[in-house]
Amino acid sequence: MKSTISKFFLIAFLFLGWASASAQMIKTPTPKRAKGQTDVLRLAIAPIPTVRVAFIGLGMRGPGAVERMTHIPGVEIVALCDMLEDRTQSANKILEKAGLPKAQEFYGENSWRKVTALPNVDLVYIATDWKHHAELGVQAMKDGKNVAIEVPGAMNMKEIWDLINTSEKTRKHCMML
Ligand SMILES: NC(=O)c1ccc[n+]([C@@H]2O[C@H](COP(=O)([O-])OP(=O)(O)OC[C@H]3O[C@@H](n4cnc5c(N)ncnc54)[C@H](O)[C@@H]3O)[C@@H](O)[C@H]2O)c1
């Protein structure tokens, strides 16, 4: 009797687990890729001896990321960008405190566009508000940069596929932090 009850609970438990997993699964269509376009699974780019990083978005989250990068060998922080001038200036103080050279400062609403276009940048690190993540990430890859984006990387399926398609076409890394 005891083992029949145990079996009943085991089956019920498995069924509930399966039912809740199925209910939570979200299925979306996978758009057809352009001819010749391949995925970026296991994408590897040529090693970069010194990774030159540009930060865009220096509010609550950005400066902590800047500080963490100052401890990583082989990293050079070359550009700091925010809509607000005082935020770029105070992020530069983090570099000064760490004994590192100052980065180029960019501020103003559209200054990010100059940053993604810089020739001396390997990685653009985006920590702006959510609404700008995908737009900036796509443009940075188009400008030849690898990209790291704070969560969430995108706000809707169109933006998600814009990021995927751009990464696949440009063969640049796009990582959600
Ligand atoms: N990974 C995590 O654990 C974690 C934790 C907290 C926040 N976040 C994410 O980090 C991002 C930033 O969060 P936050 O709390 O620092 O936000 P915040 O609002 O404090 O800072 C955003 C900064 O981006 C700047 N900005 C916005 N648009 C810009 C643009 N077009 N060009 C240049 N600068 C621009 C703003 O001036 C502001 O200084 C959010 O997307 C958030 O979801 C992630």
The ligand as an ORCA input file, in Angstrom:
! r2SCAN-3c Opt
* xyz 0 1
  N      23.925     42.835    -15.043
  C      23.316     43.261    -13.943
  O      23.310     42.589    -12.908
  C      22.660     44.597    -13.937
  C      22.391     45.218    -12.753
  C      21.842     46.461    -12.793
  C      21.567     47.040    -14.001
  N      21.819     46.401    -15.152
  C      21.525     47.003    -16.450
  O      22.485     48.016    -16.715
  C      21.892     49.056    -17.473
  C      22.200     50.375    -16.821
  O      21.603     50.403    -15.554
  P      21.858     51.612    -14.597
  O      21.197     51.269    -13.325
  O      23.308     51.980    -14.603
  O      21.011     52.772    -15.325
  P      21.195     54.334    -15.168
  O      19.943     54.947    -15.670
  O      21.677     54.671    -13.803
  O      22.383     54.674    -16.164
  C      22.245     54.676    -17.539
  C      23.227     55.734    -18.062
  O      23.204     55.672    -19.466
  C      23.263     57.000    -19.957
  N      22.699     56.992    -21.305
  C      21.428     56.689    -21.688
  N      21.305     56.770    -23.003
  C      22.525     57.113    -23.492
  C      23.038     57.365    -24.785
  N      22.262     57.264    -25.863
  N      24.325     57.708    -24.915
  C      25.128     57.797    -23.836
  N      24.702     57.594    -22.578
  C      23.421     57.254    -22.406
  C      22.458     57.822    -18.956
  O      22.826     59.195    -19.013
  C      22.859     57.152    -17.647
  O      23.994     57.775    -17.077
  C      20.398     48.748    -17.541
  O      20.094     48.249    -18.815
  C      20.185     47.682    -16.491
  O      19.194     46.781    -16.852
  C      22.363     45.183    -15.133
*
